Amino acid sequence: MTVLDNMYNYYERMVIEELALQLAGREADQDKVCDMACISLNTLPPRYIRHSVDMAFFLQPDDLRKMRDAVAHSVREAIRKVSPEHADPASET
């Protein structure tokens, strides 16, 4: 086991879950989904942790809501950039 096996960016899981939510019911090419994830993650600040319980213990509910909002926005934008046909027209502002 290496150091890299013992840490990860907390946003990774959040972005993957949000992509699944926003792309639900739509056929999406896995290469494009990976591109969407990378674009989204590159717009978010890194939050490296060793254990997800670390974040649960130190994160205030309002901070978690802000993080989820930021993830939803960054995923929406990444979908729009990579695959406009999958973008939600109702969410454009």
mmCIF file as gemmi writes it, N, C-alpha and C atoms, coordinates in Angstrom:
data_model
loop_
_atom_site.group_PDB
_atom_site.id
_atom_site.type_symbol
_atom_site.label_atom_id
_atom_site.label_alt_id
_atom_site.label_comp_id
_atom_site.label_asym_id
_atom_site.label_entity_id
_atom_site.label_seq_id
_atom_site.pdbx_PDB_ins_code
_atom_site.Cartn_x
_atom_site.Cartn_y
_atom_site.Cartn_z
_atom_site.occupancy
_atom_site.B_iso_or_equiv
_atom_site.pdbx_formal_charge
_atom_site.auth_seq_id
_atom_site.auth_asym_id
_atom_site.pdbx_PDB_model_num
ATOM 1 N N . MET Axp A 1 ? 0.845 -1.181 0 1 0 ? 1 A 1
ATOM 2 C CA . MET Axp A 1 ? 0 0 0 1 0 ? 1 A 1
ATOM 3 C C . MET Axp A 1 ? 0.888 1.242 0 1 0 ? 1 A 1
ATOM 4 N N . THR Axp A 2 ? 0.531 2.2 -0.857 1 0 ? 2 A 1
ATOM 5 C CA . THR Axp A 2 ? 1.328 3.425 -0.952 1 0 ? 2 A 1
ATOM 6 C C . THR Axp A 2 ? 0.587 4.589 -0.309 1 0 ? 2 A 1
ATOM 7 N N . VAL Axp A 3 ? 1.261 5.707 -0.239 1 0 ? 3 A 1
ATOM 8 C CA . VAL Axp A 3 ? 0.639 6.918 0.296 1 0 ? 3 A 1
ATOM 9 C C . VAL Axp A 3 ? -0.606 7.259 -0.519 1 0 ? 3 A 1
ATOM 10 N N . LEU Axp A 4 ? -0.522 7.107 -1.849 1 0 ? 4 A 1
ATOM 11 C CA . LEU Axp A 4 ? -1.664 7.435 -2.704 1 0 ? 4 A 1
ATOM 12 C C . LEU Axp A 4 ? -2.879 6.55 -2.428 1 0 ? 4 A 1
ATOM 13 N N . ASP Axp A 5 ? -2.65 5.365 -1.903 1 0 ? 5 A 1
ATOM 14 C CA . ASP Axp A 5 ? -3.766 4.479 -1.565 1 0 ? 5 A 1
ATOM 15 C C . ASP Axp A 5 ? -4.465 4.901 -0.275 1 0 ? 5 A 1
ATOM 16 N N . ASN Axp A 6 ? -3.852 5.825 0.448 1 0 ? 6 A 1
ATOM 17 C CA . ASN Axp A 6 ? -4.375 6.218 1.753 1 0 ? 6 A 1
ATOM 18 C C . ASN Axp A 6 ? -4.988 7.604 1.797 1 0 ? 6 A 1
ATOM 19 N N . MET Axp A 7 ? -5.161 8.227 0.629 1 0 ? 7 A 1
ATOM 20 C CA . MET Axp A 7 ? -5.777 9.553 0.615 1 0 ? 7 A 1
ATOM 21 C C . MET Axp A 7 ? -6.517 9.737 -0.699 1 0 ? 7 A 1
ATOM 22 N N . TYR Axp A 8 ? -7.492 10.644 -0.669 1 0 ? 8 A 1
ATOM 23 C CA . TYR Axp A 8 ? -8.227 10.961 -1.893 1 0 ? 8 A 1
ATOM 24 C C . TYR Axp A 8 ? -8.9 12.309 -1.747 1 0 ? 8 A 1
ATOM 25 N N . ASN Axp A 9 ? -9.302 12.85 -2.876 1 0 ? 9 A 1
ATOM 26 C CA . ASN Axp A 9 ? -9.995 14.135 -2.903 1 0 ? 9 A 1
ATOM 27 C C . ASN Axp A 9 ? -11.471 13.877 -2.578 1 0 ? 9 A 1
ATOM 28 N N . TYR Axp A 10 ? -11.955 14.497 -1.529 1 0 ? 10 A 1
ATOM 29 C CA . TYR Axp A 10 ? -13.334 14.294 -1.085 1 0 ? 10 A 1
ATOM 30 C C . TYR Axp A 10 ? -14.347 14.611 -2.19 1 0 ? 10 A 1
ATOM 31 N N . TYR Axp A 11 ? -13.999 15.553 -3.052 1 0 ? 11 A 1
ATOM 32 C CA . TYR Axp A 11 ? -14.917 15.945 -4.122 1 0 ? 11 A 1
ATOM 33 C C . TYR Axp A 11 ? -15.094 14.854 -5.178 1 0 ? 11 A 1
ATOM 34 N N . GLU Axp A 12 ? -14.155 13.931 -5.314 1 0 ? 12 A 1
ATOM 35 C CA . GLU Axp A 12 ? -14.252 12.907 -6.36 1 0 ? 12 A 1
ATOM 36 C C . GLU Axp A 12 ? -15.564 12.137 -6.275 1 0 ? 12 A 1
ATOM 37 N N . ARG Axp A 13 ? -15.847 11.614 -5.123 1 0 ? 13 A 1
ATOM 38 C CA . ARG Axp A 13 ? -17.075 10.827 -4.948 1 0 ? 13 A 1
ATOM 39 C C . ARG Axp A 13 ? -18.308 11.7 -5.15 1 0 ? 13 A 1
ATOM 40 N N . MET Axp A 14 ? -18.262 12.923 -4.651 1 0 ? 14 A 1
ATOM 41 C CA . MET Axp A 14 ? -19.401 13.828 -4.807 1 0 ? 14 A 1
ATOM 42 C C . MET Axp A 14 ? -19.673 14.121 -6.281 1 0 ? 14 A 1
ATOM 43 N N . VAL Axp A 15 ? -18.606 14.348 -7.058 1 0 ? 15 A 1
ATOM 44 C CA . VAL Axp A 15 ? -18.762 14.645 -8.481 1 0 ? 15 A 1
ATOM 45 C C . VAL Axp A 15 ? -19.324 13.438 -9.219 1 0 ? 15 A 1
ATOM 46 N N . ILE Axp A 16 ? -18.817 12.253 -8.949 1 0 ? 16 A 1
ATOM 47 C CA . ILE Axp A 16 ? -19.309 11.037 -9.614 1 0 ? 16 A 1
ATOM 48 C C . ILE Axp A 16 ? -20.782 10.818 -9.289 1 0 ? 16 A 1
ATOM 49 N N . GLU Axp A 17 ? -21.16 10.999 -8.04 1 0 ? 17 A 1
ATOM 50 C CA . GLU Axp A 17 ? -22.569 10.835 -7.65 1 0 ? 17 A 1
ATOM 51 C C . GLU Axp A 17 ? -23.449 11.876 -8.333 1 0 ? 17 A 1
ATOM 52 N N . GLU Axp A 18 ? -22.976 13.108 -8.416 1 0 ? 18 A 1
ATOM 53 C CA . GLU Axp A 18 ? -23.754 14.179 -9.056 1 0 ? 18 A 1
ATOM 54 C C . GLU Axp A 18 ? -23.865 13.945 -10.559 1 0 ? 18 A 1
ATOM 55 N N . LEU Axp A 19 ? -22.815 13.46 -11.189 1 0 ? 19 A 1
ATOM 56 C CA . LEU Axp A 19 ? -22.891 13.123 -12.609 1 0 ? 19 A 1
ATOM 57 C C . LEU Axp A 19 ? -23.945 12.054 -12.847 1 0 ? 19 A 1
ATOM 58 N N . ALA Axp A 20 ? -23.948 11.032 -12.012 1 0 ? 20 A 1
ATOM 59 C CA . ALA Axp A 20 ? -24.949 9.967 -12.154 1 0 ? 20 A 1
ATOM 60 C C . ALA Axp A 20 ? -26.355 10.533 -12 1 0 ? 20 A 1
ATOM 61 N N . LEU Axp A 21 ? -26.526 11.44 -11.069 1 0 ? 21 A 1
ATOM 62 C CA . LEU Axp A 21 ? -27.83 12.05 -10.841 1 0 ? 21 A 1
ATOM 63 C C . LEU Axp A 21 ? -28.26 12.904 -12.037 1 0 ? 21 A 1
ATOM 64 N N . GLN Axp A 22 ? -27.374 13.768 -12.513 1 0 ? 22 A 1
ATOM 65 C CA . GLN Axp A 22 ? -27.729 14.675 -13.602 1 0 ? 22 A 1
ATOM 66 C C . GLN Axp A 22 ? -27.844 13.971 -14.953 1 0 ? 22 A 1
ATOM 67 N N . LEU Axp A 23 ? -27.183 12.831 -15.102 1 0 ? 23 A 1
ATOM 68 C CA . LEU Axp A 23 ? -27.259 12.093 -16.37 1 0 ? 23 A 1
ATOM 69 C C . LEU Axp A 23 ? -28.226 10.914 -16.307 1 0 ? 23 A 1
ATOM 70 N N . ALA Axp A 24 ? -28.934 10.776 -15.215 1 0 ? 24 A 1
ATOM 71 C CA . ALA Axp A 24 ? -29.851 9.65 -15.04 1 0 ? 24 A 1
ATOM 72 C C . ALA Axp A 24 ? -30.852 9.574 -16.189 1 0 ? 24 A 1
ATOM 73 N N . GLY Axp A 25 ? -31.024 8.38 -16.72 1 0 ? 25 A 1
ATOM 74 C CA . GLY Axp A 25 ? -31.984 8.167 -17.79 1 0 ? 25 A 1
ATOM 75 C C . GLY Axp A 25 ? -31.476 8.543 -19.165 1 0 ? 25 A 1
ATOM 76 N N . ARG Axp A 26 ? -30.245 8.998 -19.246 1 0 ? 26 A 1
ATOM 77 C CA . ARG Axp A 26 ? -29.658 9.382 -20.54 1 0 ? 26 A 1
ATOM 78 C C . ARG Axp A 26 ? -28.441 8.511 -20.805 1 0 ? 26 A 1
ATOM 79 N N . GLU Axp A 27 ? -28.318 8.081 -22.031 1 0 ? 27 A 1
ATOM 80 C CA . GLU Axp A 27 ? -27.15 7.293 -22.436 1 0 ? 27 A 1
ATOM 81 C C . GLU Axp A 27 ? -25.965 8.235 -22.578 1 0 ? 27 A 1
ATOM 82 N N . ALA Axp A 28 ? -24.903 7.969 -21.848 1 0 ? 28 A 1
ATOM 83 C CA . ALA Axp A 28 ? -23.722 8.832 -21.906 1 0 ? 28 A 1
ATOM 84 C C . ALA Axp A 28 ? -22.481 7.982 -22.154 1 0 ? 28 A 1
ATOM 85 N N . ASP Axp A 29 ? -21.673 8.414 -23.09 1 0 ? 29 A 1
ATOM 86 C CA . ASP Axp A 29 ? -20.41 7.759 -23.413 1 0 ? 29 A 1
ATOM 87 C C . ASP Axp A 29 ? -19.477 7.873 -22.204 1 0 ? 29 A 1
ATOM 88 N N . GLN Axp A 30 ? -18.885 6.755 -21.775 1 0 ? 30 A 1
ATOM 89 C CA . GLN Axp A 30 ? -18.04 6.739 -20.58 1 0 ? 30 A 1
ATOM 90 C C . GLN Axp A 30 ? -16.812 7.646 -20.72 1 0 ? 30 A 1
ATOM 91 N N . ASP Axp A 31 ? -16.264 7.758 -21.935 1 0 ? 31 A 1
ATOM 92 C CA . ASP Axp A 31 ? -15.14 8.678 -22.124 1 0 ? 31 A 1
ATOM 93 C C . ASP Axp A 31 ? -15.572 10.116 -21.862 1 0 ? 31 A 1
ATOM 94 N N . LYS Axp A 32 ? -16.767 10.463 -22.319 1 0 ? 32 A 1
ATOM 95 C CA . LYS Axp A 32 ? -17.274 11.812 -22.076 1 0 ? 32 A 1
ATOM 96 C C . LYS Axp A 32 ? -17.565 12.028 -20.593 1 0 ? 32 A 1
ATOM 97 N N . VAL Axp A 33 ? -18.08 11.003 -19.931 1 0 ? 33 A 1
ATOM 98 C CA . VAL Axp A 33 ? -18.358 11.12 -18.49 1 0 ? 33 A 1
ATOM 99 C C . VAL Axp A 33 ? -17.053 11.349 -17.732 1 0 ? 33 A 1
ATOM 100 N N . CYS Axp A 34 ? -15.992 10.647 -18.117 1 0 ? 34 A 1
ATOM 101 C CA . CYS Axp A 34 ? -14.679 10.875 -17.483 1 0 ? 34 A 1
ATOM 102 C C . CYS Axp A 34 ? -14.204 12.303 -17.727 1 0 ? 34 A 1
ATOM 103 N N . ASP Axp A 35 ? -14.384 12.797 -18.962 1 0 ? 35 A 1
ATOM 104 C CA . ASP Axp A 35 ? -14.02 14.185 -19.258 1 0 ? 35 A 1
ATOM 105 C C . ASP Axp A 35 ? -14.829 15.153 -18.402 1 0 ? 35 A 1
ATOM 106 N N . MET Axp A 36 ? -16.116 14.882 -18.267 1 0 ? 36 A 1
ATOM 107 C CA . MET Axp A 36 ? -16.978 15.734 -17.442 1 0 ? 36 A 1
ATOM 108 C C . MET Axp A 36 ? -16.486 15.754 -15.996 1 0 ? 36 A 1
ATOM 109 N N . ALA Axp A 37 ? -16.135 14.578 -15.476 1 0 ? 37 A 1
ATOM 110 C CA . ALA Axp A 37 ? -15.647 14.495 -14.099 1 0 ? 37 A 1
ATOM 111 C C . ALA Axp A 37 ? -14.361 15.297 -13.928 1 0 ? 37 A 1
ATOM 112 N N . CYS Axp A 38 ? -13.443 15.162 -14.876 1 0 ? 38 A 1
ATOM 113 C CA . CYS Axp A 38 ? -12.171 15.901 -14.793 1 0 ? 38 A 1
ATOM 114 C C . CYS Axp A 38 ? -12.397 17.406 -14.849 1 0 ? 38 A 1
ATOM 115 N N . ILE Axp A 39 ? -13.232 17.845 -15.773 1 0 ? 39 A 1
ATOM 116 C CA . ILE Axp A 39 ? -13.508 19.281 -15.892 1 0 ? 39 A 1
ATOM 117 C C . ILE Axp A 39 ? -14.136 19.8 -14.606 1 0 ? 39 A 1
ATOM 118 N N . SER Axp A 40 ? -15.1 19.069 -14.095 1 0 ? 40 A 1
ATOM 119 C CA . SER Axp A 40 ? -15.76 19.487 -12.867 1 0 ? 40 A 1
ATOM 120 C C . SER Axp A 40 ? -14.776 19.542 -11.703 1 0 ? 40 A 1
ATOM 121 N N . LEU Axp A 41 ? -13.984 18.495 -11.537 1 0 ? 41 A 1
ATOM 122 C CA . LEU Axp A 41 ? -13.022 18.461 -10.428 1 0 ? 41 A 1
ATOM 123 C C . LEU Axp A 41 ? -11.987 19.574 -10.534 1 0 ? 41 A 1
ATOM 124 N N . ASN Axp A 42 ? -11.624 19.939 -11.744 1 0 ? 42 A 1
ATOM 125 C CA . ASN Axp A 42 ? -10.633 21.005 -11.919 1 0 ? 42 A 1
ATOM 126 C C . ASN Axp A 42 ? -11.18 22.388 -11.588 1 0 ? 42 A 1
ATOM 127 N N . THR Axp A 43 ? -12.49 22.513 -11.454 1 0 ? 43 A 1
ATOM 128 C CA . THR Axp A 43 ? -13.065 23.802 -11.07 1 0 ? 43 A 1
ATOM 129 C C . THR Axp A 43 ? -13.331 23.897 -9.57 1 0 ? 43 A 1
ATOM 130 N N . LEU Axp A 44 ? -13.165 22.797 -8.878 1 0 ? 44 A 1
ATOM 131 C CA . LEU Axp A 44 ? -13.419 22.752 -7.437 1 0 ? 44 A 1
ATOM 132 C C . LEU Axp A 44 ? -12.096 22.758 -6.673 1 0 ? 44 A 1
ATOM 133 N N . PRO Axp A 45 ? -12.097 23.309 -5.469 1 0 ? 45 A 1
ATOM 134 C CA . PRO Axp A 45 ? -10.858 23.285 -4.688 1 0 ? 45 A 1
ATOM 135 C C . PRO Axp A 45 ? -10.583 21.859 -4.197 1 0 ? 45 A 1
ATOM 136 N N . PRO Axp A 46 ? -9.338 21.455 -4.117 1 0 ? 46 A 1
ATOM 137 C CA . PRO Axp A 46 ? -9.05 20.108 -3.616 1 0 ? 46 A 1
ATOM 138 C C . PRO Axp A 46 ? -9.354 20.015 -2.121 1 0 ? 46 A 1
ATOM 139 N N . ARG Axp A 47 ? -9.878 18.898 -1.715 1 0 ? 47 A 1
ATOM 140 C CA . ARG Axp A 47 ? -10.156 18.626 -0.292 1 0 ? 47 A 1
ATOM 141 C C . ARG Axp A 47 ? -9.676 17.213 -0.016 1 0 ? 47 A 1
ATOM 142 N N . TYR Axp A 48 ? -8.386 17.058 0.186 1 0 ? 48 A 1
ATOM 143 C CA . TYR Axp A 48 ? -7.828 15.731 0.392 1 0 ? 48 A 1
ATOM 144 C C . TYR Axp A 48 ? -8.035 15.264 1.822 1 0 ? 48 A 1
ATOM 145 N N . ILE Axp A 49 ? -8.428 14.002 1.917 1 0 ? 49 A 1
ATOM 146 C CA . ILE Axp A 49 ? -8.667 13.392 3.22 1 0 ? 49 A 1
ATOM 147 C C . ILE Axp A 49 ? -8.152 11.96 3.194 1 0 ? 49 A 1
ATOM 148 N N . ARG Axp A 50 ? -8.046 11.382 4.354 1 0 ? 50 A 1
ATOM 149 C CA . ARG Axp A 50 ? -7.67 9.971 4.449 1 0 ? 50 A 1
ATOM 150 C C . ARG Axp A 50 ? -8.901 9.109 4.649 1 0 ? 50 A 1
ATOM 151 N N . HIS Axp A 51 ? -9.85 9.599 5.407 1 0 ? 51 A 1
ATOM 152 C CA . HIS Axp A 51 ? -11.058 8.83 5.714 1 0 ? 51 A 1
ATOM 153 C C . HIS Axp A 51 ? -12.264 9.751 5.594 1 0 ? 51 A 1
ATOM 154 N N . SER Axp A 52 ? -13.349 9.254 4.99 1 0 ? 52 A 1
ATOM 155 C CA . SER Axp A 52 ? -14.525 10.11 4.821 1 0 ? 52 A 1
ATOM 156 C C . SER Axp A 52 ? -15.083 10.563 6.16 1 0 ? 52 A 1
ATOM 157 N N . VAL Axp A 53 ? -14.867 9.8 7.217 1 0 ? 53 A 1
ATOM 158 C CA . VAL Axp A 53 ? -15.342 10.211 8.532 1 0 ? 53 A 1
ATOM 159 C C . VAL Axp A 53 ? -14.633 11.489 8.975 1 0 ? 53 A 1
ATOM 160 N N . ASP Axp A 54 ? -13.411 11.73 8.46 1 0 ? 54 A 1
ATOM 161 C CA . ASP Axp A 54 ? -12.707 12.979 8.785 1 0 ? 54 A 1
ATOM 162 C C . ASP Axp A 54 ? -13.557 14.184 8.39 1 0 ? 54 A 1
ATOM 163 N N . MET Axp A 55 ? -14.128 14.132 7.196 1 0 ? 55 A 1
ATOM 164 C CA . MET Axp A 55 ? -14.954 15.249 6.724 1 0 ? 55 A 1
ATOM 165 C C . MET Axp A 55 ? -16.257 15.318 7.511 1 0 ? 55 A 1
ATOM 166 N N . ALA Axp A 56 ? -16.848 14.194 7.767 1 0 ? 56 A 1
ATOM 167 C CA . ALA Axp A 56 ? -18.117 14.18 8.501 1 0 ? 56 A 1
ATOM 168 C C . ALA Axp A 56 ? -17.94 14.799 9.886 1 0 ? 56 A 1
ATOM 169 N N . PHE Axp A 57 ? -16.794 14.586 10.496 1 0 ? 57 A 1
ATOM 170 C CA . PHE Axp A 57 ? -16.548 15.087 11.843 1 0 ? 57 A 1
ATOM 171 C C . PHE Axp A 57 ? -16.274 16.589 11.855 1 0 ? 57 A 1
ATOM 172 N N . PHE Axp A 58 ? -15.54 17.08 10.865 1 0 ? 58 A 1
ATOM 173 C CA . PHE Axp A 58 ? -15.1 18.472 10.879 1 0 ? 58 A 1
ATOM 174 C C . PHE Axp A 58 ? -15.97 19.419 10.059 1 0 ? 58 A 1
ATOM 175 N N . LEU Axp A 59 ? -16.862 18.902 9.244 1 0 ? 59 A 1
ATOM 176 C CA . LEU Axp A 59 ? -17.632 19.732 8.329 1 0 ? 59 A 1
ATOM 177 C C . LEU Axp A 59 ? -18.972 20.144 8.942 1 0 ? 59 A 1
ATOM 178 N N . GLN Axp A 60 ? -19.251 21.435 8.9 1 0 ? 60 A 1
ATOM 179 C CA . GLN Axp A 60 ? -20.526 21.947 9.378 1 0 ? 60 A 1
ATOM 180 C C . GLN Axp A 60 ? -21.602 21.7 8.316 1 0 ? 60 A 1
ATOM 181 N N . PRO Axp A 61 ? -22.865 21.506 8.711 1 0 ? 61 A 1
ATOM 182 C CA . PRO Axp A 61 ? -23.935 21.243 7.732 1 0 ? 61 A 1
ATOM 183 C C . PRO Axp A 61 ? -24.026 22.313 6.637 1 0 ? 61 A 1
ATOM 184 N N . ASP Axp A 62 ? -23.841 23.576 6.99 1 0 ? 62 A 1
ATOM 185 C CA . ASP Axp A 62 ? -23.91 24.642 5.998 1 0 ? 62 A 1
ATOM 186 C C . ASP Axp A 62 ? -22.767 24.534 4.984 1 0 ? 62 A 1
ATOM 187 N N . ASP Axp A 63 ? -21.586 24.131 5.471 1 0 ? 63 A 1
ATOM 188 C CA . ASP Axp A 63 ? -20.444 23.945 4.57 1 0 ? 63 A 1
ATOM 189 C C . ASP Axp A 63 ? -20.699 22.796 3.599 1 0 ? 63 A 1
ATOM 190 N N . LEU Axp A 64 ? -21.293 21.718 4.081 1 0 ? 64 A 1
ATOM 191 C CA . LEU Axp A 64 ? -21.604 20.584 3.214 1 0 ? 64 A 1
ATOM 192 C C . LEU Axp A 64 ? -22.621 20.987 2.15 1 0 ? 64 A 1
ATOM 193 N N . ARG Axp A 65 ? -23.603 21.776 2.52 1 0 ? 65 A 1
ATOM 194 C CA . ARG Axp A 65 ? -24.598 22.254 1.551 1 0 ? 65 A 1
ATOM 195 C C . ARG Axp A 65 ? -23.924 23.108 0.48 1 0 ? 65 A 1
ATOM 196 N N . LYS Axp A 66 ? -23.019 23.977 0.902 1 0 ? 66 A 1
ATOM 197 C CA . LYS Axp A 66 ? -22.292 24.816 -0.058 1 0 ? 66 A 1
ATOM 198 C C . LYS Axp A 66 ? -21.448 23.958 -1.001 1 0 ? 66 A 1
ATOM 199 N N . MET Axp A 67 ? -20.824 22.934 -0.458 1 0 ? 67 A 1
ATOM 200 C CA . MET Axp A 67 ? -20.023 22.032 -1.287 1 0 ? 67 A 1
ATOM 201 C C . MET Axp A 67 ? -20.912 21.314 -2.302 1 0 ? 67 A 1
ATOM 202 N N . ARG Axp A 68 ? -22.062 20.832 -1.853 1 0 ? 68 A 1
ATOM 203 C CA . ARG Axp A 68 ? -22.981 20.135 -2.772 1 0 ? 68 A 1
ATOM 204 C C . ARG Axp A 68 ? -23.49 21.068 -3.864 1 0 ? 68 A 1
ATOM 205 N N . ASP Axp A 69 ? -23.796 22.301 -3.494 1 0 ? 69 A 1
ATOM 206 C CA . ASP Axp A 69 ? -24.233 23.287 -4.491 1 0 ? 69 A 1
ATOM 207 C C . ASP Axp A 69 ? -23.136 23.556 -5.511 1 0 ? 69 A 1
ATOM 208 N N . ALA Axp A 70 ? -21.912 23.697 -5.035 1 0 ? 70 A 1
ATOM 209 C CA . ALA Axp A 70 ? -20.785 23.953 -5.933 1 0 ? 70 A 1
ATOM 210 C C . ALA Axp A 70 ? -20.555 22.762 -6.866 1 0 ? 70 A 1
ATOM 211 N N . VAL Axp A 71 ? -20.688 21.563 -6.339 1 0 ? 71 A 1
ATOM 212 C CA . VAL Axp A 71 ? -20.526 20.357 -7.159 1 0 ? 71 A 1
ATOM 213 C C . VAL Axp A 71 ? -21.619 20.295 -8.218 1 0 ? 71 A 1
ATOM 214 N N . ALA Axp A 72 ? -22.861 20.542 -7.836 1 0 ? 72 A 1
ATOM 215 C CA . ALA Axp A 72 ? -23.976 20.494 -8.792 1 0 ? 72 A 1
ATOM 216 C C . ALA Axp A 72 ? -23.742 21.498 -9.918 1 0 ? 72 A 1
ATOM 217 N N . HIS Axp A 73 ? -23.295 22.7 -9.567 1 0 ? 73 A 1
ATOM 218 C CA . HIS Axp A 73 ? -23.037 23.727 -10.575 1 0 ? 73 A 1
ATOM 219 C C . HIS Axp A 73 ? -21.876 23.319 -11.485 1 0 ? 73 A 1
ATOM 220 N N . SER Axp A 74 ? -20.787 22.841 -10.909 1 0 ? 74 A 1
ATOM 221 C CA . SER Axp A 74 ? -19.619 22.486 -11.717 1 0 ? 74 A 1
ATOM 222 C C . SER Axp A 74 ? -19.917 21.305 -12.637 1 0 ? 74 A 1
ATOM 223 N N . VAL Axp A 75 ? -20.72 20.357 -12.166 1 0 ? 75 A 1
ATOM 224 C CA . VAL Axp A 75 ? -21.102 19.214 -13.006 1 0 ? 75 A 1
ATOM 225 C C . VAL Axp A 75 ? -21.998 19.683 -14.144 1 0 ? 75 A 1
ATOM 226 N N . ARG Axp A 76 ? -22.957 20.545 -13.847 1 0 ? 76 A 1
ATOM 227 C CA . ARG Axp A 76 ? -23.842 21.093 -14.882 1 0 ? 76 A 1
ATOM 228 C C . ARG Axp A 76 ? -23.029 21.772 -15.991 1 0 ? 76 A 1
ATOM 229 N N . GLU Axp A 77 ? -22.05 22.565 -15.588 1 0 ? 77 A 1
ATOM 230 C CA . GLU Axp A 77 ? -21.204 23.268 -16.552 1 0 ? 77 A 1
ATOM 231 C C . GLU Axp A 77 ? -20.335 22.297 -17.343 1 0 ? 77 A 1
ATOM 232 N N . ALA Axp A 78 ? -19.809 21.284 -16.682 1 0 ? 78 A 1
ATOM 233 C CA . ALA Axp A 78 ? -18.976 20.288 -17.368 1 0 ? 78 A 1
ATOM 234 C C . ALA Axp A 78 ? -19.79 19.511 -18.397 1 0 ? 78 A 1
ATOM 235 N N . ILE Axp A 79 ? -21.023 19.157 -18.051 1 0 ? 79 A 1
ATOM 236 C CA . ILE Axp A 79 ? -21.902 18.465 -18.994 1 0 ? 79 A 1
ATOM 237 C C . ILE Axp A 79 ? -22.155 19.366 -20.201 1 0 ? 79 A 1
ATOM 238 N N . ARG Axp A 80 ? -22.438 20.62 -19.949 1 0 ? 80 A 1
ATOM 239 C CA . ARG Axp A 80 ? -22.712 21.576 -21.028 1 0 ? 80 A 1
ATOM 240 C C . ARG Axp A 80 ? -21.506 21.708 -21.966 1 0 ? 80 A 1
ATOM 241 N N . LYS Axp A 81 ? -20.289 21.718 -21.403 1 0 ? 81 A 1
ATOM 242 C CA . LYS Axp A 81 ? -19.09 21.875 -22.221 1 0 ? 81 A 1
ATOM 243 C C . LYS Axp A 81 ? -18.769 20.62 -23.028 1 0 ? 81 A 1
ATOM 244 N N . VAL Axp A 82 ? -18.894 19.467 -22.415 1 0 ? 82 A 1
ATOM 245 C CA . VAL Axp A 82 ? -18.478 18.223 -23.059 1 0 ? 82 A 1
ATOM 246 C C . VAL Axp A 82 ? -19.555 17.652 -23.964 1 0 ? 82 A 1
ATOM 247 N N . SER Axp A 83 ? -20.783 17.74 -23.51 1 0 ? 83 A 1
ATOM 248 C CA . SER Axp A 83 ? -21.863 17.076 -24.235 1 0 ? 83 A 1
ATOM 249 C C . SER Axp A 83 ? -23.132 17.925 -24.154 1 0 ? 83 A 1
ATOM 250 N N . PRO Axp A 84 ? -23.187 19.011 -24.928 1 0 ? 84 A 1
ATOM 251 C CA . PRO Axp A 84 ? -24.325 19.941 -24.84 1 0 ? 84 A 1
ATOM 252 C C . PRO Axp A 84 ? -25.683 19.256 -25.012 1 0 ? 84 A 1
ATOM 253 N N . GLU Axp A 85 ? -25.717 18.165 -25.757 1 0 ? 85 A 1
ATOM 254 C CA . GLU Axp A 85 ? -26.992 17.464 -25.945 1 0 ? 85 A 1
ATOM 255 C C . GLU Axp A 85 ? -27.514 16.856 -24.641 1 0 ? 85 A 1
ATOM 256 N N . HIS Axp A 86 ? -26.648 16.715 -23.633 1 0 ? 86 A 1
ATOM 257 C CA . HIS Axp A 86 ? -27.07 16.192 -22.337 1 0 ? 86 A 1
ATOM 258 C C . HIS Axp A 86 ? -27.355 17.29 -21.317 1 0 ? 86 A 1
ATOM 259 N N . ALA Axp A 87 ? -27.112 18.526 -21.691 1 0 ? 87 A 1
ATOM 260 C CA . ALA Axp A 87 ? -27.327 19.648 -20.766 1 0 ? 87 A 1
ATOM 261 C C . ALA Axp A 87 ? -28.813 19.818 -20.482 1 0 ? 87 A 1
ATOM 262 N N . ASP Axp A 88 ? -29.127 20.202 -19.282 1 0 ? 88 A 1
ATOM 263 C CA . ASP Axp A 88 ? -30.506 20.435 -18.866 1 0 ? 88 A 1
ATOM 264 C C . ASP Axp A 88 ? -30.878 21.874 -19.219 1 0 ? 88 A 1
ATOM 265 N N . PRO Axp A 89 ? -31.73 22.082 -20.238 1 0 ? 89 A 1
ATOM 266 C CA . PRO Axp A 89 ? -32.067 23.45 -20.644 1 0 ? 89 A 1
ATOM 267 C C . PRO Axp A 89 ? -32.768 24.233 -19.545 1 0 ? 89 A 1
ATOM 268 N N . ALA Axp A 90 ? -33.442 23.551 -18.629 1 0 ? 90 A 1
ATOM 269 C CA . ALA Axp A 90 ? -34.152 24.236 -17.55 1 0 ? 90 A 1
ATOM 270 C C . ALA Axp A 90 ? -33.184 24.849 -16.545 1 0 ? 90 A 1
ATOM 271 N N . SER Axp A 91 ? -31.955 24.351 -16.513 1 0 ? 91 A 1
ATOM 272 C CA . SER Axp A 91 ? -30.997 24.848 -15.515 1 0 ? 91 A 1
ATOM 273 C C . SER Axp A 91 ? -30.113 25.961 -16.057 1 0 ? 91 A 1
ATOM 274 N N . GLU Axp A 92 ? -30.244 26.315 -17.315 1 0 ? 92 A 1
ATOM 275 C CA . GLU Axp A 92 ? -29.397 27.377 -17.864 1 0 ? 92 A 1
ATOM 276 C C . GLU Axp A 92 ? -29.847 28.738 -17.36 1 0 ? 92 A 1
ATOM 277 N N . THR Axp A 93 ? -28.864 29.5 -16.898 1 0 ? 93 A 1
ATOM 278 C CA . THR Axp A 93 ? -29.157 30.85 -16.4 1 0 ? 93 A 1
ATOM 279 C C . THR Axp A 93 ? -28.174 31.826 -16.967 1 0 ? 93 A 1
